[in-house]
Amino acid sequence: MGRNTRKRRTPMATKVVAGAAALAVGGGGLVWADFHASAHEENPAHNRTRSAAAQVATIDCPDVGQQLSGVPDRARGEVDGELATMDSQITEAYKRLATTRRAQAGDPQFVQNTILGPLKDRRKAIIDRIQLEIDRAGGRADDSLDQLAGCQGQPAEQPQNGDGQDGDGQDQDGGQNQDDNGNGAAGPVADDFIGIDDVEPDSRDSGNGPAADGDGGSTGTFTTDCGVNENNSFNSDNLIAAPGVDNGAHHVHDYVGNQDNDAFSSDEDLADADTSCRNQGDRSTYYWPVLRLQDGTEEFDANELGGGTEGNVGRILKPAQAELKFVGNQQGDVVAMPKFLRIITGDAKSFTNGEANANSSWSCTGFEDRQVTDKYPLCPEGSQVVRTSNFQSCWDGRNIDSANHRDHVAFVQEDGGCPNGFQAIPQLQVRLVYDIPTPTVENGQVQNPYAVDSFPEQLHKPITDHNDFINVMDEDLMNEVVDCINSGEDCQ
């Protein structure tokens, strides 16, 4: 399996050494909590084996990018580059954390003095540059950004910014799941999985729900068929969040639709590119982090940034199905999306940021009334794993992007309408279906777990799943999408 390549500029991201790519238990297994134990048992905890990797600590840093607003357009490129450098600093700090477990055990201040303290100083320097760049471009920098420089150590069992952190990145016994060299495992851990039968039906409104549910409004649909990445278009860039930065995502994406998708693609490049979509008027970019089966396979990126050197290991799994559908709004008609509109749904850093922007959900075919955000489902034989992302479907009517890549779009409100000042646009719904071998449990371990690619410090948590879209439909096709949805037709 190869990587889609083109001539690339000098990478801004700093290369990091391998070390955190070790699996929890070598050869693709991990210590397993007995997922067959029922919640109705008298003492279900007695039937579970605590995962050794549950004590793995990670780096928890405030997300500076999410706090930015009002960045002048001419400062956006510089600011995005600085934020990408900050992500690289966190990656390096996590690698340092994962490869110094013995030193941490011998010195309770090791993490604070040698990892978190220097990281804070480096982040403060970048924040200062961001503020200067905003001011130079005619904006007004927020002085409170300085408060976001410091990071903490977080025990892996805590799903979000939590209380009870000891500030030095260690649990009480200083332990981490380690290989023979003392390297920390990158995840996932046993507690990241759940049997689909243990998920309550209708327990979660996945992705703020389909916008066109119920009577009234615009009830049509438009489905675009763009394949399942048969062209092997992969890279670890992020054109939306880190334009111009090589390896800006620190994990690998699947791409369908537009075939010119790297960090250096301009809007003109996108408009002129080939597309994998059956309708050649759709050159939109649809991308998401790959799933991998951690079976010991060495992929094409086993020794590359974004891949094995950053803890993303194992066989890349393409979806068996990639369903891309646009739906309407409960309260009324939708308007056309502007060309080159960018939307990110979900949060690649939800494990440390918290669940506020988490939006993708997991399920199994035949059980899709059961949706879960923070666990990988274990599907019964004959059932397939399903990832679902329902995008924001309200637009501010002016901007194709925003400084934090969120403020220009919004989800519908509880009544199905858009917030004041926003217009309803077609809602993209992405449903990905995977054939994944059912994990087996042997001697308290699960063999060949699967996981989503992630930033190293996010430990492959399922809550970090996310999905990205850039609208590059031509005007005629976008008008057709709108007409189909507003007239109540089902088109493709």
C-alpha positions in Angstrom: 0.0 0.0 0.0 1.5 3.3 -1.0 1.3 6.9 -0.1 0.0 9.6 -2.4 2.9 12.0 -3.0 3.8 15.2 -4.7 6.7 17.6 -4.5 6.7 18.9 -0.9 8.3 21.9 0.7 10.7 21.7 3.6 8.7 20.3 6.5 8.1 22.6 9.5 7.4 19.7 11.8 10.3 18.5 13.8 11.2 14.9 13.3 10.8 12.8 16.5 12.5 9.6 17.4 10.7 6.3 17.5 9.9 4.9 20.9 6.2 5.1 21.7 5.1 2.8 18.9 5.3 -0.3 21.1 2.1 -2.2 21.5 0.7 -2.8 24.9 1.8 -6.4 24.8 4.1 -7.3 21.9 2.7 -9.0 18.9 -0.6 -7.2 18.7 -2.2 -8.2 22.0 -3.2 -6.1 25.0 -4.3 -6.8 28.6 -8.0 -7.3 28.4 -10.9 -6.3 30.8 -13.4 -9.1 30.5 -16.1 -7.5 28.3 -18.4 -10.4 28.7 -18.9 -9.5 32.4 -22.4 -8.1 32.7 -23.3 -4.9 34.4 -26.1 -6.9 36.2 -23.7 -9.2 37.9 -23.5 -8.9 41.7 -19.7 -8.0 41.6 -18.8 -7.5 38.0 -15.5 -5.9 39.0 -14.3 -9.1 40.5 -14.6 -10.7 37.0 -12.4 -8.1 35.3 -8.7 -7.9 34.9 -7.5 -4.3 35.2 -5.5 -3.3 32.2 -1.9 -2.6 33.0 -1.9 0.1 30.3 -4.7 2.0 32.1 -2.0 3.7 34.2 -0.2 5.2 31.2 0.1 8.9 31.6 0.0 11.4 28.8 0.5 15.1 28.2 -2.5 17.3 28.7 -2.0 20.8 27.2 -4.7 23.5 26.7 -5.7 23.8 23.1 -4.6 27.3 22.1 -6.1 27.0 18.6 -9.6 26.5 20.0 -9.3 29.7 21.9 -8.5 31.9 18.9 -11.0 34.2 17.3 -10.8 37.4 15.4 -7.4 36.5 13.8 -7.0 38.7 10.7 -7.0 36.8 7.4 -3.4 37.9 6.5 -2.2 36.4 9.8 -4.0 33.1 9.5 -1.1 31.2 7.7 1.5 32.3 10.2 -0.7 31.5 13.1 -1.6 28.0 11.8 2.1 27.3 11.3 2.8 28.3 14.9 0.0 26.1 16.2 1.4 23.2 14.2 4.8 23.7 15.7 3.1 23.7 19.1 1.6 20.3 18.3 5.1 19.0 17.4 6.3 20.2 20.8 3.6 18.2 22.5 4.5 15.1 20.4 8.2 15.4 21.4 7.3 15.9 25.1 5.1 12.8 25.0 7.9 10.8 23.4 10.2 11.9 26.1 7.5 10.9 28.7 7.1 7.5 27.1 10.8 6.7 27.0 11.9 7.8 30.5 9.7 5.6 32.7 12.6 4.3 34.8 14.0 7.8 35.4 10.5 8.9 36.4 10.2 6.1 38.9 13.5 7.2 40.6 12.7 10.9 40.7 9.2 12.2 41.5 10.1 15.6 40.0 11.6 14.3 36.8 8.6 14.9 34.6 8.0 18.4 35.9 11.6 19.4 35.8 12.7 17.9 32.5 9.5 17.6 30.4 6.6 19.8 31.5 8.7 22.8 32.6 10.7 23.2 29.4 7.5 22.5 27.4 5.8 25.4 29.1 8.7 27.7 28.2 8.6 26.7 24.5 4.8 27.1 24.3 5.0 30.5 25.9 7.5 31.6 23.2 5.1 30.4 20.5 2.1 32.2 22.2 4.1 35.4 22.2 4.8 35.0 18.5 1.1 34.4 17.8 0.1 37.5 19.7 2.7 39.5 17.8 1.5 38.2 14.4 -2.1 39.1 15.2 -1.1 42.6 16.3 1.0 43.2 13.2 -1.9 42.2 11.0 -4.2 44.8 12.6 -5.9 42.5 15.1 -6.0 42.6 18.8 -4.3 39.6 20.6 -5.9 38.1 23.6 -3.5 38.5 26.6 -5.2 35.6 28.4 -3.5 33.2 25.9 -0.5 33.3 28.2 -2.4 31.3 30.7 -2.5 28.4 28.2 1.2 27.8 28.1 1.4 25.3 31.0 0.6 21.5 30.5 -0.1 18.7 33.0 0.4 15.0 33.2 -2.8 13.0 32.9 -3.5 9.4 33.9 -4.8 7.6 30.8 -8.0 6.4 32.6 -9.2 10.0 32.8 -11.2 10.8 29.6 -10.8 14.5 29.7 -9.2 17.4 31.6 -9.7 16.1 35.1 -9.3 16.7 38.7 -6.9 14.7 40.9 -3.9 15.2 38.6 -0.6 15.2 40.5 1.0 17.6 38.0 4.0 15.4 37.2 2.5 13.0 34.8 2.8 9.9 37.0 0.4 7.7 38.9 1.1 6.9 42.5 3.5 4.1 41.8 5.1 5.8 38.8 4.2 2.8 36.7 3.4 2.7 33.0 2.8 -0.2 30.7 6.3 -0.8 29.3 8.1 -3.0 26.9 11.5 -4.5 27.7 13.2 -1.1 26.9 11.0 0.9 29.2 9.0 2.4 26.4 5.4 3.3 27.0 2.7 1.9 25.0 0.7 4.1 22.7 -2.7 2.4 23.2 -5.4 1.4 22.9 -6.1 -0.3 26.2 -8.7 -2.9 27.1 -11.0 -0.4 28.7 -11.3 1.4 25.3 -13.5 -1.5 24.0 -17.1 -2.5 24.8 -19.4 -5.3 23.6 -22.1 -3.8 21.5 -24.7 -5.7 23.6 -23.5 -3.6 26.5 -24.4 -0.3 24.8 -27.9 0.9 25.7 -30.2 1.4 22.7 -30.9 5.1 21.9 -28.4 6.1 24.6 -26.7 8.7 22.5 -27.8 11.3 20.0 -25.0 10.6 17.5 -23.5 13.6 16.0 -26.4 16.0 16.9 -28.7 13.7 15.0 -29.8 13.7 11.3 -31.0 17.2 10.5 -33.9 16.0 8.3 -35.6 13.7 10.9 -39.3 14.3 11.3 -42.0 16.0 9.2 -41.6 19.4 7.5 -38.6 21.3 6.4 -36.4 20.1 3.6 -36.6 16.3 3.6 -34.7 15.3 0.4 -31.2 13.7 0.2 -28.3 13.7 -2.2 -25.8 10.9 -2.1 -22.4 11.1 -3.7 -20.3 8.0 -4.5 -16.6 8.7 -4.2 -15.3 5.1 -3.5 -13.3 3.8 -0.5 -9.8 5.2 -1.3 -9.1 2.7 -4.0 -6.3 5.0 -5.2 -4.4 4.7 -1.9 -4.5 8.4 -1.2 -2.9 8.7 2.3 -0.9 11.3 4.1 -0.4 12.8 7.6 -1.1 16.4 6.6 -4.2 18.5 7.5 -5.0 21.0 4.8 -7.7 22.7 7.0 -6.0 22.9 10.4 -2.4 23.0 9.3 -2.0 24.3 5.8 1.6 24.5 4.5 2.8 22.2 7.3 4.2 18.7 6.4 2.8 16.1 8.9 0.5 18.6 10.5 -1.9 15.9 11.7 0.7 13.5 13.2 -1.5 10.7 12.0 -2.6 9.3 8.7 -5.8 10.2 6.8 -7.8 8.3 4.2 -8.9 10.6 1.3 -11.8 10.2 -1.1 -13.0 12.6 -3.7 -10.4 15.2 -4.5 -7.0 13.6 -5.5 -4.8 16.6 -4.7 -4.9 16.6 -0.9 -1.8 17.6 0.9 -0.8 20.5 3.1 0.3 22.6 0.2 -2.8 22.3 -2.0 -4.3 25.7 -2.9 -7.9 26.2 -3.7 -6.9 26.4 -7.4 -5.1 23.0 -7.0 -8.3 21.5 -5.6 -10.5 23.0 -8.3 -8.2 21.6 -11.0 -7.6 18.2 -9.5 -9.0 14.8 -10.5 -11.7 13.2 -8.3 -12.6 9.7 -7.3 -16.3 10.7 -7.2 -18.6 9.1 -9.8 -20.1 12.6 -10.4 -17.1 14.5 -11.8 -18.6 17.8 -10.7 -17.8 16.8 -7.1 -14.1 17.5 -6.5 -14.8 17.9 -2.8 -12.2 16.6 -0.2 -13.5 14.1 2.2 -11.0 12.7 4.7 -10.8 11.0 8.1 -8.1 9.3 10.2 -7.4 5.7 9.2 -8.3 2.7 11.3 -5.5 0.2 11.9 -5.5 -3.5 13.0 -2.6 -3.8 15.4 -1.6 -7.2 14.2 2.2 -6.6 13.8 1.9 -5.6 10.1 4.6 -3.2 9.0 2.8 -0.7 6.7 4.4 1.6 4.2 4.7 4.3 6.9 6.1 2.0 9.6 9.2 4.2 9.9 7.7 7.5 8.9 6.3 10.5 10.7 2.6 10.3 11.2 3.0 6.5 11.1 5.1 4.1 13.1 7.5 6.7 14.6 4.5 8.4 16.2 2.7 5.3 17.5 0.4 4.7 14.6 1.1 1.0 13.9 -0.4 -2.0 12.2 -2.4 -2.7 9.0 -4.4 0.1 7.6 -8.0 -0.9 7.1 -9.9 0.7 4.2 -13.7 0.9 4.7 -15.8 -1.7 2.9 -18.3 1.1 2.4 -18.0 4.9 2.5 -21.5 6.4 2.4 -21.5 10.2 1.8 -25.0 11.7 2.0 -26.3 15.3 2.3 -29.6 15.9 4.0 -31.8 18.9 4.9 -33.1 20.9 7.8 -36.2 20.4 9.9 -37.3 24.0 9.9 -37.0 24.9 6.2 -35.0 25.0 3.0 -31.3 24.9 2.8 -29.0 27.2 0.8 -26.0 26.4 -1.3 -22.6 25.9 0.5 -20.0 28.3 -0.8 -17.2 26.8 -2.8 -14.1 25.9 -0.6 -16.2 25.9 2.6 -14.2 24.0 5.2 -15.7 22.0 8.0 -14.1 19.9 10.8 -16.4 17.8 12.9 -15.3 16.0 16.0 -12.0 16.8 17.8 -8.7 15.0 17.3 -7.7 16.0 20.8 -10.9 15.1 22.7 -9.0 12.8 25.1 -7.3 15.8 26.6 -9.6 18.6 25.5 -12.7 17.0 26.9 -15.8 15.9 25.0 -17.3 19.3 24.1 -16.5 18.9 20.4 -16.5 15.1 20.2 -18.9 14.2 17.5 -18.2 10.9 15.8 -19.9 7.7 17.0 -19.2 4.0 16.8 -21.6 1.1 16.3 -22.1 -2.3 14.5 -24.2 -3.2 11.5 -27.5 -4.6 12.8 -27.1 -2.6 16.0 -27.1 1.0 14.8 -29.7 2.1 17.4 -26.7 1.6 19.8 -24.1 4.4 19.4 -21.1 5.0 21.5 -18.5 7.8 21.4 -15.8 6.9 23.9 -15.5 3.1 23.2 -14.6 0.9 20.3 -17.5 -1.6 19.7 -16.9 -5.3 19.7 -19.3 -6.7 17.1 -20.7 -10.2 17.0 -19.7 -12.5 14.1 -21.2 -11.4 10.9 -21.6 -7.8 12.0 -19.3 -4.9 10.8 -17.9 -1.9 12.6 -19.6 1.4 11.8 -18.2 5.0 12.2 -20.7 7.8 11.8 -20.1 11.6 11.6 -22.9 14.1 11.1 -21.5 17.5 10.2 -22.4 21.0 11.3 -25.2 22.2 9.0 -25.5 26.0 9.8 -23.3 28.6 8.1 -22.6 32.2 9.1 -23.3 33.3 5.5 -19.9 35.0 5.1 -16.8 32.9 5.9 -15.5 29.7 4.4 -13.2 29.1 7.4 -12.4 30.7 10.8 -9.4 31.0 13.0 -10.3 28.0 15.2 -12.0 26.3 12.2 -15.3 26.1 14.0 -16.9 29.5 14.5 -18.1 29.9 10.9 -20.4 26.9 11.2 -22.7 25.5 13.9 -25.0 22.6 14.7 -28.7 23.0 14.6 -30.5 23.9 17.8 -32.9 21.6 19.7 -35.8 22.7 17.5 -33.9 21.8 14.4 -33.3 25.4 13.4 -30.0 27.4 13.0 -28.7 29.9 15.6 -29.4 33.6 14.9 -27.3 34.9 12.0 -26.7 31.4 10.6 -28.3 29.8 7.5 -29.1 26.1 7.0 -26.9 24.3 4.5 -27.0 20.7 3.4 -25.7 18.5 6.2 -23.0 16.0 5.3 -23.4 12.6 6.9 -20.5 10.2 6.6 -21.0 6.5 7.4 -18.0 4.2 7.2 -18.3 0.4 7.4 -15.4 -1.9 8.1 -14.7 -5.6 7.9 -12.6 -6.1 11.1 -11.7 -9.5 12.4 -13.5 -10.1 15.7 -10.9 -9.8 18.5 -10.2 -12.9 20.4 -9.4 -13.2 24.1 -6.6 -15.5 25.2 -5.2 -15.7 28.7 -6.7 -12.4 29.7 -5.4 -10.6 26.5 -7.2 -9.4 23.4 -5.4 -10.2 20.2 -5.2 -7.9 17.2 -7.1 -4.8 18.6 -8.0 -2.1 16.2 -7.8 1.6 16.7 -8.1 5.0 15.0 -4.9 6.9 14.2 -4.3 9.8 16.5 -1.8 12.4 17.8 0.6 10.3 20.0 -0.5 11.9 23.3 -4.1 11.1 22.5 -3.4 7.3 22.9 -5.7 6.2 20.1 -8.8 6.9 22.2 -12.0 6.3 20.2 -13.4 9.7 21.4 -10.7 11.4 19.2 -12.3 10.3 16.0 -13.1 13.1 13.6 -13.9 13.9 10.0 -13.0 16.7 7.6 -14.7 18.2 4.5 -13.8 20.9 1.9 -16.6 21.7 -0.6 -15.3 21.7 -4.1 -18.6 21.0 -6.0 -19.1 23.0 -9.1 -22.0 25.5 -9.1 -24.3 23.4 -11.1 -23.9 20.3 -8.9 -24.3 22.3 -5.7 -27.5 23.8 -7.1 -28.7 20.3 -7.9 -28.0 19.1 -4.3 -30.0 22.0 -2.9 -32.9 21.5 -5.3 -33.1 17.8 -4.5 -33.1 18.4 -0.7 -35.6 21.3 -0.8 -38.0 19.4 -3.1 -38.0 16.2 -1.0 -36.3 14.0 -3.6 -33.7 11.4 -3.1 -30.9 12.0 -5.6 -27.5 10.7 -6.4 
